[in-house]
């Protein structure tokens, strides 16, 4: 499972399990939302839509993209 810590307003982190093709979005409020049948291209598209002004997201994005 790949884990991406995000410093966005609502989203705290993204967790992606490539074997199960499952993405879990963990919100800052503590709730989470699992999404099934998500391929890695969709995960990369979702990450690209996050705030581009956030440097932390950009640095984690390169590590995350290298993993998947």
C-alpha positions in Angstrom: 0.0 0.0 0.0 1.3 3.4 -0.9 0.6 6.3 1.4 0.6 9.9 0.4 0.5 12.6 3.2 -1.3 15.6 1.9 -1.4 19.1 3.4 -4.6 20.3 1.8 -7.7 22.0 3.4 -9.9 18.9 3.6 -7.7 15.9 2.7 -5.1 14.6 5.1 -3.8 11.7 3.2 -4.4 9.3 0.3 -3.8 5.5 0.7 -3.6 3.4 -2.4 -3.4 -0.4 -2.6 -2.4 -1.3 -6.1 -3.1 -5.1 -5.6 -6.7 -4.4 -4.6 -7.0 -1.3 -6.8 -8.4 0.5 -3.8 -8.0 4.2 -2.9 -8.9 5.5 0.5 -9.2 9.2 1.1 -8.6 10.2 4.7 -10.0 13.6 5.5 -8.8 16.0 8.2 -12.0 15.5 10.1 -11.0 11.9 10.7 -13.5 10.3 8.4 -12.4 8.2 5.4 -13.8 7.3 2.0 -12.8 4.1 0.3 -13.0 3.9 -3.5 -12.8 0.5 -5.3 -11.6 -0.3 -8.8 -9.3 2.7 -9.1 -6.3 2.3 -11.4 -3.1 4.2 -10.8 -3.7 6.7 -13.6 -6.8 7.9 -11.8 -4.8 8.3 -8.6 -2.2 10.4 -10.4 -5.0 12.5 -12.0 -6.5 13.1 -8.5 -3.1 14.1 -7.1 -2.6 16.5 -10.0 -5.9 18.2 -9.1 -4.8 19.0 -5.5 -3.5 22.4 -4.7 -0.4 23.1 -6.8 0.7 25.9 -4.5 1.5 23.4 -1.8 5.2 22.4 -2.1 4.8 19.5 0.3 2.3 17.8 -2.0 4.6 18.3 -5.0 7.5 16.7 -3.2 5.5 13.7 -2.1 3.9 13.4 -5.5 7.3 12.6 -7.1 7.9 9.9 -4.5 4.4 8.5 -4.9 4.6 8.5 -8.7 7.9 6.6 -8.5 6.3 3.9 -6.3 3.3 3.2 -8.5 
